[in-house]
């Protein structure tokens, strides 16, 4: 199947629509104008016949009982040139003036000319000459009669037909001008629509081959196309960010595995070659390194489990305030060693959650607060009971998180401390797991932080899932 460009399709269809509209308007205008003009001509014929009757009635001298035949002759000849054949009678119906008797040849030529012209131009009328009689009066007295013959229902002279033809030509010219304008406007409209779409196709093609740096930078006036450009840019940014995270994930996993594997390898090599004695202490070091690898694998398995869309939650009605207090009590020794003050406040809030999973979330957040707090610092934990949701807030006064790192802390293996010191954190999976568990409950977890002034995590859990 042959494909056409969007510009061509829009321009052609726009032009066809405009052409159809112009054609319909032209036909309707022609018909309506012609009908109104013909109606007007017919009414003018009747009016002119009535005016002639009135004018001729003034040519009778009531005192002498005589008619002004010279003037009547002038009126009769003028009417004949206009397509009217008149015959004037006195009150006794005696003929005073008759156009046919005066010039039979001219009358015949006139009638034939009008009849032929109207049959050629308006054959559908099936018209003919008809005679209308008018009573001529002065006051209430009838002084005579006037027969006026003209082509009925109406007739058009050459000037009238020229006017209608000129009108049709004007409509055709206007239609052509409008069509050309429509094609031009259609091209402009097609370009406005097609250009952003072509740019979108270009961007998506580049994205498909791994180039995520391209952006839609053009100003688009259409709200819908502007939304499309924003969505494409956001998609490109998101994919670029995900690609960077993927690369970092590969690097991080390699780093997490490289060190313990290298340590175990060097220990075992030294033992095999007889450099070291296989003492319990050295074997214990090998075991600890292998334990680190095992813990990493275990963390990855737990992450896969909680990120699975089919993660099963075993919900029960739990008091979040009690749940938080129970978790905090497990950190009493660590807080005492670091001289940290921890306060738990709020309302008893009963909500349906998976107690084990939620305990895992709170444990992770409290553990981070303890690890990254300075000695003699304060940790504040609050539980808020709202109408439709329960809020858990955990705030510390620790080292804080940089703004660039803050939006990525829930990504797997992401750790804000670039040195990756094992003393300040694990593999960087804890917050990812916590985020997945909260989302599985239909809630959300957010963070705010300022370097040197601590961090604040907020967990929002809906009371009822829609």
C-alpha positions, 0 to 999 in steps of 0.5 A, spaced: 500 500 500 502 506 497 503 511 503 503 519 503 506 524 507 502 527 512 503 534 509 500 532 503 494 528 506 492 534 510 493 539 505 489 535 499 483 533 504 483 540 507 482 543 500 477 537 498 473 539 504 473 547 502 472 545 495 466 541 497 464 547 501 465 552 496 461 548 491 455 547 495 455 554 497 456 557 490 450 552 488 446 554 493 448 562 492 446 561 485 439 558 486 437 562 491 440 569 488 436 567 481 430 565 485 430 572 488 432 575 482 426 572 478 421 573 483 423 580 483 423 581 476 416 578 476 414 583 481 416 588 477 413 586 471 406 586 475 408 593 478 410 596 472 403 594 468 399 597 474 403 603 474 402 604 466 394 603 468 395 609 473 399 613 468 394 612 462 388 614 467 390 621 468 390 622 460 383 622 460 380 629 460 373 628 464 371 635 463 371 634 455 371 627 455 377 626 451 383 622 451 390 625 450 392 620 444 399 623 443 401 621 450 398 614 450 401 613 443 408 615 447 407 610 453 404 605 448 411 605 444 415 605 450 412 599 453 412 595 447 420 596 447 420 594 454 416 587 452 409 590 454 403 590 449 398 594 451 391 595 448 386 601 451 379 601 451 374 607 453 368 605 458 364 602 452 370 598 450 371 601 444 378 601 442 382 607 443 389 605 442 392 598 440 399 596 439 398 590 435 394 595 430 399 600 430 405 596 428 403 588 428 410 586 425 414 589 431 409 586 436 410 579 433 418 580 433 417 582 440 413 576 442 417 571 438 424 574 440 422 574 448 419 567 447 425 564 443 430 567 449 426 564 454 425 557 452 432 557 450 435 560 457 429 558 461 425 552 458 423 549 465 418 555 465 414 553 460 412 560 459 407 564 454 404 571 453 398 572 458 394 578 458 392 582 464 386 587 464 386 593 469 380 598 470 382 605 469 378 610 474 378 617 476 375 617 483 370 612 483 368 612 476 370 607 471 373 611 465 376 605 461 380 599 461 387 597 459 389 590 457 397 589 458 400 582 455 407 580 457 411 574 458 409 570 464 411 568 469 416 573 468 421 574 462 429 577 462 432 581 457 439 581 455 441 585 461 438 581 466 441 575 463 448 578 463 447 580 470 446 573 472 452 570 468 456 576 471 454 573 478 456 566 476 463 568 473 464 572 480 462 566 484 467 561 480 472 566 481 471 567 488 471 559 489 477 559 485 481 564 490 478 561 496 480 554 493 487 557 492 487 560 499 485 554 502 490 550 499 495 555 502 492 555 509 492 547 508 499 547 507 501 551 513 496 547 517 499 541 515 506 543 516 504 546 523 502 539 525 507 534 521 513 538 523 512 536 530 510 529 528 516 528 524 521 531 529 517 526 534 519 520 529 526 522 529 527 522 536 524 516 537 528 513 532 534 515 535 532 513 542 531 506 539 538 506 537 540 508 544 541 515 543 537 518 549 540 525 549 536 528 543 530 533 545 524 536 542 526 544 543 522 547 538 516 551 540 509 548 538 503 552 539 498 547 539 496 544 546 496 537 544 502 537 540 505 541 545 503 535 550 506 530 545 513 534 545 513 534 553 511 527 553 517 525 548 522 529 552 520 526 558 520 519 555 527 521 553 529 524 559 527 517 563 530 513 558 537 516 559 536 516 566 534 509 566 540 507 562 545 511 566 542 507 572 543 501 568 550 502 567 551 504 574 547 498 576 552 493 572 558 497 575 555 497 582 554 489 582 561 488 579 564 492 585 559 489 590 562 482 588 569 483 586 572 485 592 569 479 596 571 474 591 578 478 590 579 477 597 577 470 598 581 468 591 587 471 594 586 468 601 585 461 598 591 462 593 596 464 599 593 457 603 594 453 597 601 455 595 603 454 602 604 462 604 599 462 609 597 457 614 589 455 614 588 458 621 581 458 623 582 466 623 583 466 615 578 461 614 573 465 618 575 471 613 574 467 607 567 465 610 565 473 612 567 475 604 562 469 602 557 471 607 557 478 604 556 475 597 550 471 599 547 477 603 547 480 596 544 475 592 539 474 598 538 482 597 537 481 590 532 475 591 528 479 596 528 485 591 525 481 585 520 478 590 517 485 592 517 488 585 513 482 583 506 485 581 504 479 584 507 480 591 502 477 596 500 481 602 498 478 608 494 484 611 491 485 618 489 490 622 495 493 625 496 499 630 502 503 626 504 507 633 505 500 636 508 497 630 513 503 630 515 503 637 516 496 637 521 497 631 525 503 634 526 499 641 530 494 636 535 500 635 536 502 643 543 499 643 545 502 637 542 509 639 545 508 646 552 507 643 551 513 638 548 518 644 542 519 639 535 521 642 529 518 639 522 521 640 516 517 637 509 521 637 502 521 634 496 517 634 494 510 635 492 509 628 489 502 626 490 500 618 490 494 614 497 492 612 502 486 612 505 487 618 512 484 616 512 488 610 511 494 613 516 492 619 521 491 614 520 498 611 520 502 618 526 498 620 530 500 613 528 508 614 530 508 622 536 504 620 538 509 615 536 515 620 541 512 625 547 510 621 547 517 618 545 521 624 551 525 628 553 523 635 548 526 640 543 528 634 536 527 635 531 522 631 523 524 631 518 519 628 511 521 628 504 517 626 499 521 623 491 519 623 488 522 617 481 521 614 483 517 608 490 516 610 495 514 615 502 518 615 509 516 618 514 521 618 521 519 620 526 525 621 533 526 623 539 531 623 544 527 620 549 528 614 543 529 609 543 528 601 545 532 596 539 534 591 542 530 585 542 524 589 535 525 592 531 523 586 535 517 585 535 514 592 529 509 591 533 506 585 536 499 586 544 499 588 544 507 589 547 510 594 549 517 596 556 516 599 560 515 592 566 512 596 561 506 598 564 505 605 561 498 608 561 502 614 555 507 612 550 502 608 549 496 605 548 494 597 543 500 596 537 496 596 534 497 602 530 504 600 528 500 593 525 494 597 521 499 602 519 503 596 516 497 592 512 495 599 509 501 600 507 502 593 504 494 593 500 497 599 497 503 594 501 508 598 507 512 596 514 514 600 517 521 599 524 524 601 526 531 603 533 533 605 538 538 605 546 537 606 548 538 613 541 539 616 538 532 616 533 528 612 526 527 612 522 521 610 514 520 609 510 514 608 503 515 606 498 509 606 491 509 604 486 507 609 482 504 603 484 501 596 479 504 591 
